[in-house]
Amino acid sequence: MNAPSAPFNPDVVSIDAIIAAFYAIISGARGEPRDWKRDVELFVPGARHVAMSVRDGKPVALPMDHAAHVARAEAVFREAGFYEREIHRVERRYGNIAQVFSAYESRHEPDGPVFARGVNFITLFFDGDRWWIASAVWDGERSDNPIPPDWLPSEDRRDR
């Protein structure tokens, strides 16, 4: 399947640009509208968002299309500020595909305390003109699910 070509969009010219946009779009103050039009342009039609969690000691996956992801996120963003930033990245490429393991931290205020960390697994492909996100799967860090030390910034690795 070839993704539809789009006019020049600086968000999709490189892996660095698309990952920066991925985080920038979801970050903002409580009740602040997010630019979901910009967000949807990062993802190939039919892309999946999968939120992982644990219920009753078992892993649970919540697969969503873009509209379901937006609805779920909007409910959270109405109640609290949400600022997420990449703290470290491990990237693997083969031909025109890439897998980015992007460790993140989340805050309610831009410079507030970190309330969550985890890893986004972002699968991308290059169609000859631009990068597309094919899927984003994320899981939060927990005491039984620490972020691997080599997926953390070097200053955090000394603490482990």
C-alpha positions as CSV (number, residue, x, y, z in Angstrom):
1,M,0.0,0.0,0.0
2,N,1.4,3.4,-0.9
3,A,0.4,6.3,1.3
4,P,-1.0,9.3,-0.5
5,S,1.5,12.0,-1.4
6,A,1.1,15.2,0.5
7,P,2.4,18.7,-0.2
8,F,5.6,19.8,1.5
9,N,5.3,19.4,5.2
10,P,8.4,20.1,7.3
11,D,7.1,17.7,10.0
12,V,7.7,14.7,7.8
13,V,11.0,15.3,6.0
14,S,13.1,13.3,8.5
15,I,12.7,11.0,11.4
16,D,13.9,13.7,13.7
17,A,11.3,16.1,12.4
18,I,8.4,13.7,12.7
19,I,9.3,12.6,16.2
20,A,9.6,16.2,17.3
21,A,6.1,16.9,15.9
22,F,4.8,13.7,17.5
23,Y,5.7,15.1,21.0
24,A,5.0,18.8,20.3
25,I,1.4,18.2,19.1
26,I,0.3,16.4,22.3
27,S,1.9,18.8,24.7
28,G,0.0,21.8,26.1
29,A,-1.8,23.4,28.9
30,R,-5.0,22.1,30.5
31,G,-7.9,22.6,28.1
32,E,-5.7,23.9,25.3
33,P,-6.8,22.6,21.9
34,R,-4.2,20.3,20.2
35,D,-3.6,20.5,16.5
36,W,-5.1,17.2,15.5
37,K,-5.1,18.1,11.8
38,R,-1.3,18.4,12.1
39,D,-1.2,15.2,14.0
40,V,-3.2,13.1,11.6
41,E,-0.8,14.2,8.8
42,L,2.0,12.4,10.5
43,F,0.2,9.0,10.3
44,V,-0.4,6.8,7.3
45,P,-4.2,6.2,6.8
46,G,-5.1,3.2,8.9
47,A,-2.3,3.6,11.4
48,R,-2.7,2.2,14.8
49,H,-2.2,3.7,18.3
50,V,-1.9,1.1,21.0
51,A,-1.8,2.0,24.7
52,M,-0.5,-0.8,27.0
53,S,-1.5,-1.1,30.6
54,V,-1.7,-3.8,33.3
55,R,-5.0,-4.9,34.8
56,D,-5.3,-7.6,37.4
57,G,-1.6,-8.4,36.8
58,K,-2.0,-9.0,33.1
59,P,-0.9,-6.9,30.2
60,V,-3.8,-5.2,28.3
61,A,-3.6,-3.6,24.9
62,L,-6.0,-0.9,23.8
63,P,-5.7,-0.6,20.0
64,M,-7.2,2.6,18.5
65,D,-7.5,4.3,15.2
66,H,-6.6,8.0,15.1
67,A,-10.1,9.2,16.0
68,A,-10.3,7.0,19.1
69,H,-6.9,8.1,20.2
70,V,-7.9,11.8,19.9
71,A,-11.1,11.2,21.8
72,R,-9.2,9.5,24.6
73,A,-6.4,12.1,24.7
74,E,-8.9,15.0,24.7
75,A,-10.6,13.7,27.8
76,V,-7.2,13.7,29.6
77,F,-6.2,17.1,28.3
78,R,-9.4,18.8,29.5
79,E,-8.5,17.8,33.0
80,A,-4.8,18.5,33.3
81,G,-1.9,20.0,31.5
82,F,0.2,17.4,29.6
83,Y,3.7,17.9,28.4
84,E,5.6,15.0,27.1
85,R,9.2,15.0,25.8
86,E,11.6,12.5,24.5
87,I,14.5,11.9,26.9
88,H,16.4,9.3,24.8
89,R,16.0,7.5,21.5
90,V,17.2,4.2,20.1
91,E,16.6,4.0,16.4
92,R,17.0,1.1,14.0
93,R,16.6,1.4,10.2
94,Y,16.5,-1.0,7.4
95,G,15.9,0.2,3.9
96,N,12.8,2.4,4.0
97,I,11.5,1.3,7.4
98,A,12.5,2.5,10.8
99,Q,11.7,1.5,14.4
100,V,12.2,4.2,17.0
101,F,12.3,3.3,20.7
102,S,11.6,6.7,22.2
103,A,11.8,7.0,26.0
104,Y,9.7,9.9,27.3
105,E,8.8,11.7,30.4
106,S,5.5,13.4,31.1
107,R,4.7,16.5,33.2
108,H,1.6,18.5,34.0
109,E,3.5,21.8,33.7
110,P,6.4,22.5,31.3
111,D,8.9,22.6,34.1
112,G,6.9,20.7,36.7
113,P,7.8,17.4,38.3
114,V,7.8,14.3,36.1
115,F,4.7,12.2,36.9
116,A,5.3,9.4,34.4
117,R,7.9,7.9,32.1
118,G,7.8,5.2,29.5
119,V,8.7,4.1,26.0
120,N,6.9,4.8,22.7
121,F,7.7,2.2,20.0
122,I,7.1,4.1,16.8
123,T,7.2,2.3,13.4
124,L,7.8,4.5,10.4
125,F,8.3,4.1,6.7
126,F,9.7,6.4,3.9
127,D,7.7,6.4,0.7
128,G,10.4,8.2,-1.4
129,D,9.0,11.6,-0.6
130,R,8.3,11.7,3.2
131,W,8.2,9.7,6.4
132,W,4.9,8.2,7.8
133,I,4.2,6.8,11.2
134,A,2.6,3.4,10.7
135,S,2.0,2.6,14.4
136,A,2.7,4.0,17.9
137,V,2.6,1.6,20.8
138,W,3.5,2.8,24.3
139,D,3.9,1.4,27.8
140,G,4.6,3.2,31.0
141,E,7.4,2.6,33.3
142,R,6.5,0.7,36.5
143,S,8.5,-0.9,39.3
144,D,8.2,-4.2,37.5
145,N,8.7,-2.5,34.1
146,P,11.8,-0.2,34.3
147,I,13.0,1.5,31.1
148,P,16.1,-0.5,30.0
149,P,19.3,1.5,31.1
150,D,20.6,1.7,27.5
151,W,17.3,3.4,26.5
152,L,17.8,6.2,29.0
153,P,20.0,9.4,28.8
154,S,23.5,8.7,30.0
155,E,23.0,10.7,33.3
156,D,20.2,8.3,34.2
157,R,22.2,5.2,33.5
158,R,24.6,5.9,36.3
159,D,21.7,5.6,38.8
160,R,21.0,2.0,37.8
